[in-house]
Amino acid sequence: MSLFTIGYEQATPASVLDALADAGVELLVDVRAVAASRRPGFSKRQLAAGLDERGIGYLHLRGLGTPADGRTAARAGRHAEMRAIFDAHMATDGAQAELAELETIVRAGRSVCLLCFEKHPEHCHRNIIAGLVCADLGVAAEHLYGTPL
């Protein structure tokens, strides 16, 4: 079982795809609540197409995304507030169902990477998700980085 995370802030689409391919990622799990981006190459369809060209699968688990008020807190640098909002969100039935789906995929042995915007995993909800999966399945997560712009 392999679990990775990556953020695309300050990275190019090619560098993110290269990092995923170099790590042997088989499936990218998009954990953004809204899989759209002002950054070319990172909106859902463009990202999925680029991944497909590299032989990497794509899955969007919207229910593992940060609610709007949590994203606002994160953008303002209020990381503890974002964490509290996200922790409450993760207690919902929908988030728990998608966490279980993610764990089933990881348990099946696929090399999985969680994607979100934030460059630094310590400030991103994907690190919280990775921590939950790691605690439940006894795996360790590795954080990947794309080359800065």
C-alpha distance (Angstrom), angle and dihedral (degrees) to the residues before:
residue distance angle dihedral
M1 . . .
S2 3.79 . .
L3 3.79 126.1 .
F4 3.78 123.6 -176.1
T5 3.79 135.2 169.5
I6 3.79 130.9 -154.0
G7 3.78 137.2 179.3
Y8 3.78 122.1 -156.8
E9 3.82 98.9 -152.3
Q10 3.82 108.4 129.1
A11 3.82 92.1 2.5
T12 3.77 133.3 109.3
P13 3.80 121.9 -121.9
A14 3.82 89.8 -116.8
S15 3.81 93.0 52.2
V16 3.81 92.0 49.7
L17 3.81 91.2 48.4
D18 3.81 90.1 47.2
A19 3.82 91.8 51.0
L20 3.82 90.7 50.1
A21 3.80 93.3 47.8
D22 3.82 92.8 45.5
A23 3.82 90.0 52.8
G24 3.81 92.2 49.7
V25 3.80 94.5 -116.7
E26 3.81 112.0 176.6
L27 3.80 99.4 -177.6
L28 3.79 131.1 28.7
V29 3.79 112.3 -154.0
D30 3.79 110.8 -158.3
V31 3.80 107.8 -148.3
R32 3.80 97.2 -178.5
A33 3.80 115.3 122.6
V34 3.80 87.2 -140.4
A35 3.81 113.4 34.2
A36 3.77 93.5 -156.4
S37 3.77 128.1 103.9
R38 3.76 138.4 -175.0
R39 3.80 85.5 -142.1
P40 3.83 111.3 92.4
G41 3.79 112.5 -114.3
F42 3.80 97.2 22.9
S43 3.80 102.8 83.1
K44 3.78 114.3 105.1
R45 3.83 99.9 -99.4
Q46 3.81 95.9 40.5
L47 3.79 91.6 46.2
A48 3.81 93.4 47.5
A49 3.82 90.7 49.5
G50 3.81 92.6 50.7
L51 3.79 90.8 48.0
D52 3.79 91.6 48.6
E53 3.81 90.1 55.0
R54 3.81 87.3 57.3
G55 3.81 94.6 46.1
I56 3.81 92.9 -109.1
G57 3.80 121.0 133.7
Y58 3.80 125.3 -131.5
L59 3.79 130.6 -143.9
H60 3.80 126.7 173.4
L61 3.81 113.6 -151.3
R62 3.80 98.8 -175.0
G63 3.80 92.2 175.4
L64 3.80 89.3 68.0
G65 3.80 91.6 57.7
T66 3.78 124.6 107.8
P67 3.82 114.9 -99.1
A68 3.83 116.4 -113.4
D69 3.81 94.6 -100.3
G70 3.80 89.7 51.7
R71 3.81 91.5 51.1
T72 3.81 88.9 50.9
A73 3.80 90.7 51.9
A74 3.81 91.4 48.0
R75 3.81 93.1 50.5
A76 3.81 88.7 51.5
G77 3.81 91.2 51.6
R78 3.81 93.4 -111.4
H79 3.79 93.9 136.6
A80 3.81 97.4 163.3
E81 3.81 89.9 53.6
M82 3.81 90.9 48.2
R83 3.81 89.2 50.4
A84 3.82 92.7 51.6
I85 3.81 91.6 48.4
F86 3.79 92.0 47.4
D87 3.82 93.4 46.1
A88 3.82 89.2 54.3
H89 3.80 89.8 48.1
M90 3.81 91.4 50.9
A91 3.81 89.3 58.1
T92 3.82 90.7 64.4
D93 3.79 121.3 103.0
G94 3.81 92.9 -118.9
A95 3.80 94.3 52.7
Q96 3.80 91.6 45.2
A97 3.82 90.7 51.6
E98 3.81 92.0 52.1
L99 3.82 91.5 44.8
A100 3.81 88.0 54.1
E101 3.82 89.7 49.6
L102 3.80 90.2 51.3
E103 3.80 91.9 48.6
T104 3.81 90.8 50.5
I105 3.80 89.9 53.8
V106 3.81 93.3 48.1
R107 3.82 91.8 44.3
A108 3.82 89.1 54.4
G109 3.79 87.8 66.0
R110 3.79 102.4 -107.8
S111 3.77 117.7 144.6
V112 3.81 102.0 -116.1
C113 3.79 132.5 -172.1
L114 3.81 125.4 -166.2
L115 3.80 114.5 -142.3
C116 3.78 131.0 -158.1
F117 3.80 136.4 142.2
E118 3.82 105.3 -100.8
K119 3.81 113.3 96.7
H120 3.81 95.8 -152.1
P121 3.81 112.1 63.6
E122 3.79 93.1 -156.5
H123 3.82 88.7 68.1
C124 3.80 97.2 41.5
H125 3.77 133.6 87.1
R126 3.83 90.3 -132.3
N127 3.80 87.2 72.5
I128 3.81 89.5 54.8
I129 3.81 90.1 51.0
A130 3.80 91.2 47.1
G131 3.81 89.6 50.6
L132 3.80 91.5 53.2
V133 3.81 92.3 49.2
C134 3.79 92.0 45.5
A135 3.80 92.4 50.2
D136 3.81 92.5 48.6
L137 3.81 97.8 43.4
G138 3.79 102.8 29.5
V139 3.80 95.1 -120.9
A140 3.78 130.7 128.6
A141 3.79 125.1 -126.4
E142 3.78 124.0 -134.9
H143 3.79 120.5 -154.5
L144 3.80 116.6 -136.1
Y145 3.80 126.5 -160.8
G146 3.78 131.9 -157.5
T147 3.78 118.9 -139.9
P148 3.82 111.0 -87.4
L149 3.81 118.8 -107.2
